[in-house]
Amino acid sequence: MREFFSRHLALLTFLGAGVLFVLIHGGPQKYVKRRTEYRAVQKEIFERSERMTGKKRRISRLETNSFYSENEARRQLGLVRPGEIEFRFVERSDGRPEEMKVWSEEEEGKKD
């Protein structure tokens, strides 16, 4: 019977020392912190992956769809085909549109 208690006492002592070691070195707190950091990194990876997928789709569209690429060039660079008239609307500070101004290549030639 004495052997039984001495074995259990040794086991309990060993387990107690292990638990104490983990608690002293911040085991549970570090685990929770690492888990939170892991989830934040996983979320960022997912968001970047989604953005990259969208960019790949857009690149594919630009490469394969000439209508889309022309519209993007017109929108981003303000390109106009020869002979076309470009209309620009400018809003005043009160939100009402100003007088419409028209620009064309023909009018530009008349100014010279």
HUJO-V533577 format. One record per pair of residues at least 12 apart in sequence whose C-alpha atoms are under 6 Angstrom apart, sorted by sequence separation. I is the first residue (numbers start at 1). J is the second residue. D is the distance in whole Angstrom. If there is no record, write none. Layout:
# HUJO-V533577
[[I/J/D] [I/J/D]]
This chain:
# HUJO-V533577
[[87/102/5] [86/103/6] [85/104/5]]
